[in-house]
Amino acid sequence: MERSIEFPANLIHKLPKGKNFGLAGSISEDNIESIAKLGVKFCDLSSKLESKLGIKDHTKIKNFMYKLKQINENTSF
C-alpha cells in the first residue's frame, strides 16, 4: 500500500472558500485549522493519523477530533 501524496501547503490558501468540496491527503491535527478556515465539509482521515502503514492510531485520531471540536466551538457560522 502506498501513502497518499501530500497536498502542497502553499496551495491550501488558494482553494475556493465557501465551495462544497472534500479534501484528502496528509490531513492531521497540525493542519486541520488551516483547512477548516476554508469551509471544507469533508476530510478523508489520512495516513498522517496512522501508527503504521494502513493502521489508524487511536490516540492520533482522538487528538485530531479534539482539535476539530475546539475549532468548531470557536467558529461562528
SEZAVO-91376 format. One line per field, with one value per residue: residue number from 1; residue in one letter; x, y, z of N, C-alpha, C in turn. Coordinates in nm, 4 decimals. Each point is the difference from the previous one (the first is absolute). Layout:
% residues N
i NUM,...
aa A,...
n.c1 X,...
n.c2 Y,...
n.c3 Z,...
ca.c1 X,...
ca.c2 Y,...
ca.c3 Z,...
c.c1 X,...
c.c2 Y,...
c.c3 Z,...
END
This chain:
% residues 77
i 1,2,3,4,5,6,7,8,9,10,11,12,13,14,15,16,17,18,19,20,21,22,23,24,25,26,27,28,29,30,31,32,33,34,35,36,37,38,39,40,41,42,43,44,45,46,47,48,49,50,51,52,53,54,55,56,57,58,59,60,61,62,63,64,65,66,67,68,69,70,71,72,73,74,75,76,77
aa M,E,R,S,I,E,F,P,A,N,L,I,H,K,L,P,K,G,K,N,F,G,L,A,G,S,I,S,E,D,N,I,E,S,I,A,K,L,G,V,K,F,C,D,L,S,S,K,L,E,S,K,L,G,I,K,D,H,T,K,I,K,N,F,M,Y,K,L,K,Q,I,N,E,N,T,S,F
n.c1 0.0842,-0.0306,0.0800,-0.0930,-0.0189,0.0904,-0.1140,0.0469,0.0638,0.0863,-0.0730,0.0050,0.0718,0.0341,-0.0410,-0.1080,-0.0149,-0.0678,0.0840,-0.0889,0.1023,0.0579,0.0764,0.0989,0.0793,0.0576,-0.1270,0.0322,0.0239,0.1137,-0.0817,-0.0750,0.0668,0.1070,-0.0194,-0.0278,0.0978,0.0243,-0.0569,0.1063,-0.0886,0.1035,0.0548,0.0870,-0.0229,0.1162,0.1041,-0.0192,-0.1134,0.1021,0.0053,-0.0613,0.0628,-0.1122,0.0643,-0.1263,0.0511,-0.0557,0.1200,0.0575,-0.0903,0.0187,0.1307,-0.0111,-0.0814,0.0870,0.1006,-0.0613,-0.0257,0.1250,0.0358,-0.0846,0.0479,0.1114,-0.0849,-0.0331,-0.1147
n.c2 -0.1176,0.0933,0.0886,0.0832,0.0750,0.0651,0.0585,0.0700,0.0207,0.0323,-0.1074,-0.0348,0.1100,-0.0714,-0.0913,-0.0211,0.1102,-0.0754,-0.0646,-0.0848,-0.0378,-0.1144,-0.0346,-0.0558,-0.0648,-0.0781,-0.0220,0.0965,-0.0193,-0.0144,-0.0517,-0.0661,0.0821,-0.0087,-0.1306,0.0035,0.0892,-0.1024,-0.0552,-0.0795,-0.0705,-0.0488,-0.0766,-0.0522,-0.0714,0.0573,-0.0336,0.1302,-0.0689,-0.0523,-0.1098,-0.0814,-0.0253,0.0666,0.0397,0.0395,0.1110,-0.0711,0.0124,-0.0211,-0.0960,-0.0439,0.0214,-0.0601,-0.0901,-0.0040,0.0062,-0.0912,-0.0618,0.0263,-0.0378,-0.1023,-0.0164,0.0268,-0.0668,0.1188,-0.0606
n.c3 0.0000,-0.0848,0.0504,0.0468,-0.1058,0.0706,0.0414,-0.1026,0.1126,-0.0928,-0.0317,0.1284,0.0133,-0.1054,0.0877,-0.0750,0.0728,0.0866,-0.0756,-0.0494,0.0741,-0.0283,0.0999,-0.0671,0.0817,0.0897,0.0264,0.0856,0.1302,-0.0673,-0.0920,0.0894,0.0793,-0.0766,0.0016,0.1301,-0.0053,-0.0807,0.1066,0.0019,-0.0700,-0.0650,0.0921,-0.0799,0.1096,-0.0015,-0.0719,0.0096,-0.0021,-0.0634,0.0760,-0.0862,-0.1104,-0.0187,0.1096,0.0181,0.0491,0.0974,0.0505,-0.1176,-0.0180,0.1249,-0.0143,-0.1182,0.0522,0.1013,-0.0852,-0.0736,0.1153,0.0366,-0.1220,0.0075,0.1212,-0.0670,-0.0765,-0.0420,-0.0193
ca.c1 -0.0842,0.0780,-0.0529,-0.0543,0.0862,-0.0397,-0.0500,0.0986,-0.0473,-0.0044,-0.1188,-0.1228,-0.0659,-0.0521,-0.1247,-0.1147,-0.0708,-0.1452,-0.0438,-0.0155,0.0959,0.0722,0.1448,0.0684,0.1440,0.0862,-0.0740,0.0376,-0.0367,0.0880,-0.0466,-0.1462,-0.0504,0.0074,-0.0986,-0.1335,-0.0267,-0.0483,-0.1387,-0.0048,-0.1074,0.0364,0.1425,0.0374,0.1064,0.1083,0.1111,0.0602,-0.0625,0.0337,0.1222,0.0691,-0.0665,-0.1294,-0.0554,-0.0296,0.0445,-0.1136,0.0399,0.0081,-0.1375,-0.0606,0.0561,-0.0532,-0.1407,-0.0029,0.0354,-0.1127,-0.1061,0.0400,-0.0197,-0.1441,-0.0511,0.0500,-0.0384,-0.1416,-0.0535
ca.c2 0.1176,0.1236,0.1175,0.1030,0.1146,0.1102,0.1208,0.1071,0.0972,0.1349,0.0128,-0.0054,0.1312,0.0295,-0.0725,0.0921,-0.0006,-0.0085,-0.0995,-0.1334,-0.0971,-0.0756,0.0075,-0.1193,0.0003,0.0498,0.0838,-0.0327,0.1051,0.1146,0.0864,0.0042,0.1354,0.0702,-0.0628,0.0365,0.1393,0.0016,-0.0443,-0.1356,-0.0755,-0.1408,-0.0311,-0.1405,-0.0169,-0.0515,-0.0767,0.0759,-0.0469,-0.1413,-0.0342,-0.0810,0.0086,-0.0671,-0.0203,0.1279,0.0133,0.0511,0.1219,0.1074,0.0332,0.0681,0.1351,0.0683,0.0306,0.1019,0.1282,0.0352,0.0477,0.1342,0.0897,0.0184,0.0801,0.1364,0.0505,0.0372,-0.0159
ca.c3 0.0000,-0.0083,0.0703,-0.0876,-0.0278,0.0862,-0.0650,0.0228,0.0985,-0.0582,-0.0850,0.0795,0.0015,-0.1337,-0.0224,0.0077,0.1276,-0.0071,-0.0965,0.0572,-0.0493,0.1012,-0.0124,0.0483,-0.0201,0.1080,0.0939,0.1369,0.0952,-0.0241,-0.1092,-0.0098,0.0234,-0.1294,-0.0886,0.0480,-0.0371,-0.1380,-0.0037,-0.0534,0.0632,0.0095,-0.0002,0.0069,0.0986,-0.0822,0.0557,0.1105,0.1232,0.0126,0.0722,-0.1002,-0.1294,-0.0058,0.1351,0.0650,0.1386,0.0768,0.0710,-0.0998,-0.0401,0.1138,0.0028,-0.1179,0.0244,0.1050,-0.0631,-0.0868,0.0899,0.0432,-0.1144,-0.0174,0.1122,-0.0142,-0.1316,-0.0098,-0.1365
c.c1 0.0892,-0.0674,-0.0538,0.1037,-0.0515,-0.0449,0.0983,-0.0563,-0.0112,-0.1201,-0.1301,-0.0735,-0.0594,-0.1294,-0.1176,-0.0744,-0.1500,-0.0523,-0.0126,0.0982,0.0637,0.1484,0.0597,0.1492,0.0746,-0.0694,0.0328,-0.0464,0.0862,-0.0518,-0.1521,-0.0557,0.0018,-0.1054,-0.1412,-0.0368,-0.0514,-0.1468,-0.0149,-0.1037,0.0357,0.1518,0.0170,0.1140,0.1104,0.1036,0.0723,-0.0575,0.0224,0.1271,0.0901,-0.0796,-0.1284,-0.0666,-0.0209,0.0406,-0.1117,0.0340,0.0079,-0.1393,-0.0701,0.0496,-0.0533,-0.1443,-0.0149,0.0297,-0.1131,-0.1165,0.0309,-0.0228,-0.1471,-0.0597,0.0398,-0.0371,-0.1480,-0.0434,-0.1165
c.c2 0.1245,0.1099,0.0997,0.1092,0.1164,0.1203,0.1124,0.1103,0.1409,0.0207,0.0032,0.1337,0.0368,-0.0740,0.0959,-0.0130,-0.0079,-0.0992,-0.1347,-0.0948,-0.0702,0.0105,-0.1260,0.0160,0.0689,0.0976,-0.0462,0.1105,0.1240,0.0935,0.0117,0.1400,0.0818,-0.0531,0.0411,0.1424,0.0122,-0.0370,-0.1381,-0.0799,-0.1463,-0.0136,-0.1508,-0.0113,-0.0819,-0.0794,0.0750,-0.0432,-0.1501,-0.0173,-0.0859,0.0108,-0.0834,-0.0216,0.1358,-0.0053,0.0673,0.1290,0.1179,0.0430,0.0755,0.1444,0.0846,0.0439,0.1060,0.1375,0.0475,0.0530,0.1415,0.1020,0.0307,0.0869,0.1467,0.0647,0.0334,-0.0100,0.0901
c.c3 0.0000,0.0805,-0.1025,-0.0222,0.0837,-0.0813,0.0292,0.0901,-0.0591,-0.0915,0.0790,-0.0032,-0.1357,-0.0317,0.0162,0.1322,-0.0245,-0.1013,0.0708,-0.0655,0.1182,-0.0261,0.0607,-0.0255,0.1113,0.0939,0.1416,0.0937,-0.0198,-0.1091,-0.0093,0.0231,-0.1289,-0.0959,0.0399,-0.0391,-0.1434,-0.0099,-0.0602,0.0773,0.0225,-0.0045,0.0095,0.1003,-0.0630,0.0764,0.1119,0.1347,0.0198,0.0824,-0.0870,-0.1284,0.0004,0.1344,0.0655,0.1470,0.0797,0.0733,-0.0961,-0.0442,0.1122,0.0087,-0.1156,0.0260,0.1095,-0.0599,-0.0901,0.0827,0.0472,-0.1113,-0.0176,0.1107,-0.0132,-0.1331,0.0020,-0.1450,-0.0211
END
